Amino acid sequence: MDLNTVTSYRRAASRADLALAPGEALLAGGTWLFSEPMPDVTGLVDLQTMGWPDIEETDGRLRIAATCTIARLVAYGEEHGIPLFGEAANALLASFKIWQTATVGGNIVRAYAAAAMTSMAVALDADAIVYTPDGGERRLPVAEIPTGDGTNSLGPGDVLRAIDIPARALRSRAVLRKEALADHGRSGAVVTGRVDADGSATFAITAATLTPQVRRFDALPDPGSLAHAVGSADGWYTDPLGSADWRRAISLVLAERIREVLR
Ligand SMILES: Cc1cc2nc3c(=O)[nH]c(=O)nc-3n(C[C@H](O)[C@H](O)[C@H](O)COP(=O)(O)OP(=O)(O)OC[C@H]3O[C@@H](n4cnc5c(N)ncnc54)[C@H](O)[C@@H]3O)c2cc1C
């Protein structure tokens, strides 16, 4: 879609370039930005020219740049035996064409409940590194970025720089299951489960709840404890992609299926 209010375009190359003038918006892959009218946007600031390396392995963690495309992430997962990256990408209602352009950061910041990069990041306890407009930086769990279906906790001028996945999560056994009302519909519920080397287990619900719901256990829980933890999550919601009751019920089923796989 043409954004006919846009009269300027800048390629960002340094942090100073990320300071937005009134009316400017950050452009990542543009798959959302160019998908609907943006009457308030008069200028675009391209993040892809920041030159951030897509993926860096450092200090026992994996850093994924906000500008890394979903296709690149999937390829890395295939090369390095991290199937969760591909499973999460497949939870998007998006074709391979969109994967080539849409970025990990754009998906997380857009903050739809069905943001599959958020599902992936929350499953693996990723932290977000956020550049703040005063030149500083803050770190927060990706799970704390969405505040609702399409809203986020970033402040004006904040820029998501990257997400960091800790090594212990990368080494874990992690499983993602999703359900949608239509065969190729947007996910109505995504549940992930993980068992770390120390035996602790982490389950997370996304897409079915307005914000990510994380449940932690010292060991893989029994069916009753898991059902109680999942069933008591907050934020089940109703929209054309599913009712709150259905989302809760299907999340319980998915969580138990994951528990069976992880046993
Ligand atoms: C066919 C189709 C299917 C889709 N399916 C899904 C789906 O199933 N689930 C889903 O969640 N979304 C979906 N989307 C919406 C959107 O395309 C994705 O969320 C995509 O990942 C957004 O990434 P992008 O890089 O294209 O972001 P852009 O469109 O470039 O930007 C999205 C928003 O985030 C801001 N932004 C981008 N990067 C940063 C950053 N690093 N720091 C701060 N702000 C930033 C932009 O200013 C903009 O407001 C779909 C879109 C299409 C066209």
The ligand as an SDF file (V2000), in Angstrom:
LIG
                    3D

 53 58  0  0  0  0  0  0  0  0999 V2000
    0.1240  -11.6110    5.0950 C   0  0  0  0  0  0  0  0  0  0  0  0
    0.5210  -11.1280    6.4730 C   0  0  0  0  0  0  0  0  0  0  0  0
    0.3880  -12.0070    7.5390 C   0  0  0  0  0  0  0  0  0  0  0  0
    0.7650  -11.6060    8.8370 C   0  0  0  0  0  0  0  0  0  0  0  0
    0.6230  -12.5030    9.8550 N   0  0  0  0  0  0  0  0  0  0  0  0
    0.9650  -12.1250   11.1020 C   0  0  0  0  0  0  0  0  0  0  0  0
    0.8280  -13.0460   12.1920 C   0  0  0  0  0  0  0  0  0  0  0  0
    0.3860  -14.1880   12.0260 O   0  0  0  0  0  0  0  0  0  0  0  0
    1.1850  -12.6360   13.4320 N   0  0  0  0  0  0  0  0  0  0  0  0
    1.6900  -11.3780   13.6370 C   0  0  0  0  0  0  0  0  0  0  0  0
    2.0340  -11.0640   14.7720 O   0  0  0  0  0  0  0  0  0  0  0  0
    1.8010  -10.4820   12.6430 N   0  0  0  0  0  0  0  0  0  0  0  0
    1.4540  -10.8200   11.3890 C   0  0  0  0  0  0  0  0  0  0  0  0
    1.5680   -9.9050   10.3720 N   0  0  0  0  0  0  0  0  0  0  0  0
    1.9320   -8.5060   10.7220 C   0  0  0  0  0  0  0  0  0  0  0  0
    3.4160   -8.1370   10.4740 C   0  0  0  0  0  0  0  0  0  0  0  0
    3.7220   -8.3390    9.1330 O   0  0  0  0  0  0  0  0  0  0  0  0
    4.3880   -8.9350   11.3330 C   0  0  0  0  0  0  0  0  0  0  0  0
    4.1070   -8.6840   12.6950 O   0  0  0  0  0  0  0  0  0  0  0  0
    5.8420   -8.6210   11.0140 C   0  0  0  0  0  0  0  0  0  0  0  0
    6.6800   -9.5260   11.7090 O   0  0  0  0  0  0  0  0  0  0  0  0
    6.2540   -7.2090   11.3300 C   0  0  0  0  0  0  0  0  0  0  0  0
    7.6420   -7.0740   11.0730 O   0  0  0  0  0  0  0  0  0  0  0  0
    8.2320   -5.9770   10.0880 P   0  0  0  0  0  0  0  0  0  0  0  0
    9.7100   -6.0930   10.1780 O   0  0  0  0  0  0  0  0  0  0  0  0
    7.6520   -6.0820    8.7280 O   0  0  0  0  0  0  0  0  0  0  0  0
    7.7430   -4.6560   10.8160 O   0  0  0  0  0  0  0  0  0  0  0  0
    7.3340   -3.2170   10.2210 P   0  0  0  0  0  0  0  0  0  0  0  0
    6.0760   -3.3030    9.4500 O   0  0  0  0  0  0  0  0  0  0  0  0
    8.5040   -2.5770    9.5570 O   0  0  0  0  0  0  0  0  0  0  0  0
    7.0890   -2.4580   11.6090 O   0  0  0  0  0  0  0  0  0  0  0  0
    6.0570   -2.8420   12.4910 C   0  0  0  0  0  0  0  0  0  0  0  0
    5.9630   -1.8010   13.6170 C   0  0  0  0  0  0  0  0  0  0  0  0
    7.0380   -1.9720   14.5360 O   0  0  0  0  0  0  0  0  0  0  0  0
    7.8670   -0.7990   14.5970 C   0  0  0  0  0  0  0  0  0  0  0  0
    9.2400   -1.3030   14.6710 N   0  0  0  0  0  0  0  0  0  0  0  0
    9.8070   -2.1850   13.8160 C   0  0  0  0  0  0  0  0  0  0  0  0
   11.0280   -2.5350   14.2670 N   0  0  0  0  0  0  0  0  0  0  0  0
   11.2320   -1.8560   15.4100 C   0  0  0  0  0  0  0  0  0  0  0  0
   12.3130   -1.8140   16.3400 C   0  0  0  0  0  0  0  0  0  0  0  0
   13.4260   -2.5280   16.1840 N   0  0  0  0  0  0  0  0  0  0  0  0
   12.1940   -1.0090   17.4290 N   0  0  0  0  0  0  0  0  0  0  0  0
   11.0690   -0.2720   17.6130 C   0  0  0  0  0  0  0  0  0  0  0  0
   10.0140   -0.2710   16.7770 N   0  0  0  0  0  0  0  0  0  0  0  0
   10.1070   -1.0550   15.6850 C   0  0  0  0  0  0  0  0  0  0  0  0
    7.5360   -0.0040   13.3300 C   0  0  0  0  0  0  0  0  0  0  0  0
    7.7470    1.3860   13.5060 O   0  0  0  0  0  0  0  0  0  0  0  0
    6.0610   -0.3580   13.1520 C   0  0  0  0  0  0  0  0  0  0  0  0
    5.2690    0.4260   14.0110 O   0  0  0  0  0  0  0  0  0  0  0  0
    1.2430  -10.2860    9.0610 C   0  0  0  0  0  0  0  0  0  0  0  0
    1.3830   -9.4060    7.9710 C   0  0  0  0  0  0  0  0  0  0  0  0
    1.0300   -9.8160    6.6900 C   0  0  0  0  0  0  0  0  0  0  0  0
    1.1860   -8.8370    5.5660 C   0  0  0  0  0  0  0  0  0  0  0  0
  1  2  1  0
  2  3  1  0
  2 52  2  0
  3  4  2  0
  4  5  1  0
  4 50  1  0
  5  6  2  0
  6  7  1  0
  6 13  1  0
  7  8  2  0
  7  9  1  0
  9 10  1  0
 10 11  2  0
 10 12  1  0
 12 13  2  0
 13 14  1  0
 14 15  1  0
 14 50  1  0
 15 16  1  0
 16 17  1  0
 16 18  1  0
 18 19  1  0
 18 20  1  0
 20 21  1  0
 20 22  1  0
 22 23  1  0
 23 24  1  0
 24 25  2  0
 24 26  1  0
 24 27  1  0
 27 28  1  0
 28 29  2  0
 28 30  1  0
 28 31  1  0
 31 32  1  0
 32 33  1  0
 33 34  1  0
 33 48  1  0
 34 35  1  0
 35 36  1  0
 35 46  1  0
 36 37  1  0
 36 45  1  0
 37 38  2  0
 38 39  1  0
 39 40  1  0
 39 45  2  0
 40 41  1  0
 40 42  2  0
 42 43  1  0
 43 44  2  0
 44 45  1  0
 46 47  1  0
 46 48  1  0
 48 49  1  0
 50 51  2  0
 51 52  1  0
 52 53  1  0
M  END
$$$$
